[in-house]
């Protein structure tokens, strides 16, 4: 199946992002990407969220997720999107219920791909998620039972024992080196642009493997949606759902969906030309991996010049640790101590988290 978009679900822990931003009652500017973080920041207390992306396909996904919240009950929305198991016939019915809440162009996009959408759910239509699906099919005969036990563990110590005894084998290390070799991963798993600025001398597969044990054992598996999606392909229950699909979060987003705005625009151009005066929290996802040094520096300069003092930012990086510009309109301070604390509890630990504040 040809991928429809790059990412079907976000690769960041929204609880970590919210803590880095102090998101409650904040006016948030966010990279839209797959939409999960923007939706969850609203669920976690943001007053307003503006989610910006240059990709129309990614915004079609974001709008579909928002429409599912608006038009469906929580369990139906999760099954429709692909977070939990659902039938194709039910997804077809749920899609019909959601179309009234979709812009015409988004409805047309998903109608053109309705079979794919309803077979697996929208979150599995991304290039990255299809890559993960292929890895799951390869590993299932060897590790399927172990992963199933892992996500049902009740303590982190139980997870560590299971991982060290049954999962963390030398052959799996070798498999990671192969699967995440840049020549394979950049064709099958991600847009090659995401690796274009990579500086880490450690081979990509080894870099992913170095964080995989932490991913599996350092936070409760029963409450980690990203671990469950990556290992067994669905959530065990909605107890592990992203914040916007929890009972309280779903109700909050459904009630406040009008406070979430999807904008198609280059983020740098949006900040330069359209940034509302009230924005005081900025979620930049892992833009340092995608931007060159000069472009990221320009973005930080624009934000430092337009945001009010005490505004907070957070970004992540996997490949490139972009440095702060030497000269900024206002000083920006990176909080290394907070970043270190947040990394200890992050449920998707592959990225380094950088919380910062405008002085």
C-alpha positions in Angstrom: 0.0 0.0 0.0 1.3 3.4 -0.9 1.5 5.7 2.1 -0.9 8.6 2.3 1.1 10.7 4.7 4.3 10.6 6.7 3.0 10.0 10.2 -0.2 8.5 11.5 0.5 9.0 15.2 2.8 11.4 17.1 6.1 10.2 18.4 6.2 12.2 21.6 4.8 11.9 25.1 2.2 14.6 25.4 2.4 14.5 29.2 6.1 15.4 28.9 5.4 18.2 26.5 2.6 19.6 28.7 4.9 19.6 31.7 7.7 21.3 29.8 5.3 24.1 28.6 3.3 24.5 31.8 0.4 24.2 29.4 -2.6 24.9 31.7 -4.4 28.0 30.5 -1.8 28.6 27.9 -2.3 29.8 24.3 -0.3 27.2 22.4 1.3 27.2 19.0 2.1 23.6 17.9 3.5 21.7 15.0 0.4 19.7 13.8 2.1 16.6 12.4 -0.2 13.7 13.2 -2.4 15.8 15.5 -2.2 13.8 18.7 0.0 16.3 20.6 -2.2 19.3 19.7 -5.3 17.4 20.7 -3.8 16.2 23.9 -2.5 19.6 24.9 -6.0 20.9 24.6 -7.2 17.9 26.8 -4.5 18.7 29.3 -5.7 22.2 29.9 -4.5 24.6 27.1 -6.9 27.5 26.6 -6.3 27.5 22.9 -4.2 25.5 20.4 -3.1 26.6 16.9 -1.6 23.6 15.1 0.4 24.5 12.0 1.7 22.2 9.2 2.9 22.6 5.7 1.6 19.2 4.7 -2.1 19.2 3.6 -2.2 15.4 3.9 -1.1 15.6 7.6 -3.8 18.2 8.2 -6.4 15.9 6.6 -5.5 13.4 9.2 -5.7 16.0 12.0 -9.1 17.1 10.9 -10.3 13.5 10.7 -9.2 12.9 14.3 -11.0 16.1 15.5 -14.1 15.1 13.6 -14.0 11.7 15.2 -14.0 13.3 18.6 -16.8 15.7 17.7 -19.1 13.0 16.1 -18.4 9.7 17.9 -18.3 8.2 21.3 -14.9 7.7 22.8 -14.5 3.9 22.2 -15.9 4.3 18.6 -13.5 7.2 17.9 -10.5 5.1 19.1 -11.5 2.1 17.1 -12.3 4.2 14.0 -8.9 5.8 14.1 -7.1 2.5 14.6 -5.9 2.8 18.2 -8.0 -0.3 19.3 -9.4 -3.1 17.2 -12.4 -2.4 15.0 -14.1 -3.9 12.0 -14.0 -2.5 8.5 -17.8 -2.3 8.4 -18.0 -0.3 11.6 -15.3 2.0 10.4 -17.3 2.6 7.2 -20.3 3.5 9.3 -18.3 5.8 11.6 -16.7 7.5 8.7 -20.2 8.4 7.4 -21.0 9.8 10.8 -17.9 12.0 10.7 -18.2 13.5 7.2 -20.5 16.3 8.3 -17.7 17.7 10.5 -15.1 17.6 7.7 -14.1 20.4 5.3 -15.0 19.4 1.7 -11.4 18.9 0.7 -10.7 16.6 3.7 -13.8 14.6 3.0 -12.8 14.1 -0.6 -9.3 13.1 0.4 -10.6 10.3 2.7 -13.3 9.2 0.4 -10.7 8.6 -2.3 -8.9 6.4 0.2 -11.8 5.0 2.1 -10.9 1.4 1.7 -7.5 1.9 3.3 -8.9 4.1 6.0 -11.5 1.6 7.0 -9.4 -1.5 6.7 -6.9 -0.5 9.4 -7.7 2.9 10.7 -6.3 6.3 9.8 -3.3 6.1 12.1 -1.9 3.2 10.1 -1.9 5.1 6.8 1.4 6.8 7.5 4.7 5.8 6.0 6.3 5.4 9.4 3.4 3.3 10.7 3.5 1.0 7.7 7.2 0.4 8.3 6.4 -0.5 11.9 3.7 -2.9 10.7 6.2 -4.7 8.5 8.6 -5.0 11.4 5.8 -6.4 13.6 5.0 -9.0 11.0 8.6 -10.1 10.9 9.1 -10.2 14.7 5.7 -11.6 15.7 6.6 -15.3 15.3 9.7 -14.8 17.5 8.6 -12.1 20.0 4.8 -11.8 19.7 4.1 -13.6 22.9 6.8 -11.7 24.8 5.6 -8.4 23.7 2.0 -9.4 24.6 3.2 -10.2 28.1 5.3 -7.1 28.3 2.3 -4.7 27.8 0.4 -6.6 30.5 3.1 -6.3 33.1 2.0 -4.5 36.3 5.4 -3.2 37.4 8.5 -1.8 35.8 10.6 -4.4 37.6 8.5 -7.1 36.0 9.1 -5.5 32.6 12.9 -5.3 33.1 13.0 -9.0 34.1 10.9 -10.0 31.1 12.9 -7.8 28.7 16.3 -9.1 29.8 15.2 -12.7 29.8 13.2 -12.9 26.6 13.5 -9.8 24.4 16.9 -8.2 24.6 18.8 -10.7 22.6 21.9 -10.2 20.4 20.0 -11.2 17.3 17.5 -8.4 17.9 20.3 -5.9 18.2 21.5 -7.0 14.8 17.9 -6.7 13.4 17.7 -3.1 14.6 21.0 -2.3 12.8 19.6 -3.7 9.6 16.0 -2.3 9.9 17.1 1.2 10.8 20.0 1.4 8.5 19.6 4.8 6.8 19.5 3.2 3.3 16.5 1.2 4.4 14.8 3.5 6.9 15.0 6.6 4.7 13.2 4.7 1.8 10.7 2.8 3.9 10.1 4.5 7.2 10.6 8.3 6.9 11.1 11.1 4.5 14.8 11.2 3.7 14.8 14.9 4.7 14.5 13.8 8.4 17.9 12.3 8.2 19.5 15.0 6.0 21.0 17.0 8.9 22.0 14.0 11.1 25.2 14.5 13.0 25.4 11.5 15.4 28.4 9.3 14.6 26.6 6.3 16.2 24.9 4.1 13.5 21.2 4.8 13.4 20.2 1.3 14.2 22.5 1.2 17.3 21.1 4.6 18.3 17.5 3.2 18.2 18.5 0.0 20.0 20.3 2.0 22.8 16.9 3.6 23.7 14.7 0.5 23.0 15.2 -1.1 26.4 14.4 2.2 28.2 11.2 2.4 26.0 10.2 -1.1 27.1 11.1 -1.0 30.8 11.4 2.5 32.3 7.7 3.5 32.4 4.6 1.4 33.0 3.9 -0.6 29.8 0.2 -0.8 30.7 -0.1 3.0 30.4 2.2 3.6 27.5 0.2 3.9 24.2 3.3 4.4 22.1 4.9 1.2 23.4 1.7 -0.8 22.8 1.3 0.5 19.3 4.9 -0.2 18.4 5.0 -3.7 19.8 1.5 -5.3 19.4 -0.1 -2.8 17.0 -3.1 -1.7 19.1 -3.9 -0.5 22.6 -4.7 -3.2 25.2 -7.4 -0.9 26.6 -8.4 2.8 26.5 -6.7 3.1 29.9 -3.5 3.5 27.9 -4.9 6.0 25.4 -3.3 9.3 24.6 -4.6 12.1 26.8 -7.3 13.2 24.3 -8.8 9.7 24.2 -8.9 9.3 28.0 -12.4 9.7 29.5 -11.7 13.2 30.9 -9.6 14.3 28.0 -12.1 13.2 25.4 -14.9 15.1 27.1 -12.8 18.2 27.4 -11.7 18.2 23.8 -15.3 17.4 22.6 -16.5 20.4 24.5 -13.7 22.7 23.5 -13.0 21.6 19.9 -13.6 25.1 18.7 -10.5 26.2 20.5 -8.3 24.1 18.3 -7.3 25.6 14.9 -5.6 23.7 12.1 -3.5 26.0 9.8 -1.7 25.1 6.6 1.4 27.1 6.5 5.2 26.9 6.8 5.8 27.3 10.5 8.6 29.9 10.1 6.4 32.0 7.8 3.5 31.7 10.2 5.5 32.9 13.1 7.0 35.7 11.1 3.7 36.9 9.5 0.7 35.6 11.4 1.6 34.8 15.0 -1.2 36.0 17.3 -0.1 38.3 20.2 -1.5 36.0 22.9 0.6 32.9 22.1 2.8 32.1 25.1 3.5 28.3 24.7 5.3 26.8 21.7 5.6 23.1 20.9 8.2 22.6 18.1 8.2 18.8 18.0 11.6 17.6 16.5 12.0 20.5 14.1 15.8 20.6 14.8 16.0 17.3 12.9 14.3 18.7 9.9 15.6 22.3 9.8 19.1 23.3 8.9 21.0 25.4 11.5 20.3 28.7 9.8 16.5 28.0 9.5 16.2 26.9 13.1 18.2 29.9 14.2 15.8 32.2 12.2 12.8 30.5 13.8 14.1 31.0 17.3 15.0 34.6 16.5 11.4 35.2 15.3 9.9 33.6 18.4 12.2 35.4 20.8 11.3 38.7 19.1 7.5 38.1 19.2 6.7 36.1 22.3 6.3 37.9 25.6 8.8 37.3 28.5 8.1 34.1 30.5 6.7 32.4 27.4 7.8 28.7 27.2 9.0 26.5 24.4 9.8 22.8 24.0 11.4 20.9 21.2 13.0 17.5 20.7 15.8 16.1 18.7 16.9 12.7 17.6 19.6 13.5 15.1 20.7 17.1 15.5 21.2 19.2 18.7 20.8 22.7 17.3 22.5 25.3 19.4 20.8 28.6 20.5 21.8 31.6 18.3 24.4 33.8 19.8 22.2 36.9 19.3 18.5 36.9 20.0 16.0 39.8 20.4 15.3 38.4 23.9 17.4 35.8 25.8 16.2 32.2 25.6 17.2 30.0 28.5 17.3 26.2 28.1 16.3 24.5 31.4 18.7 21.5 31.4 17.6 20.4 34.9 13.9 20.2 33.9 14.8 18.4 30.7 16.7 15.8 32.6 13.8 15.2 35.0 11.3 15.0 32.1 13.5 12.5 30.2 13.4 10.1 33.2 9.6 9.7 32.8 9.2 10.2 29.1 7.2 7.4 27.5 8.9 7.8 24.1 12.6 8.2 25.2 14.2 8.1 21.7 14.3 11.9 21.6 16.1 14.3 23.8 13.7 16.9 25.3 14.7 20.6 25.4 12.5 22.9 27.5 13.2 26.6 27.2 11.8 29.9 28.3 11.9 33.5 27.0 13.6 35.7 29.6 
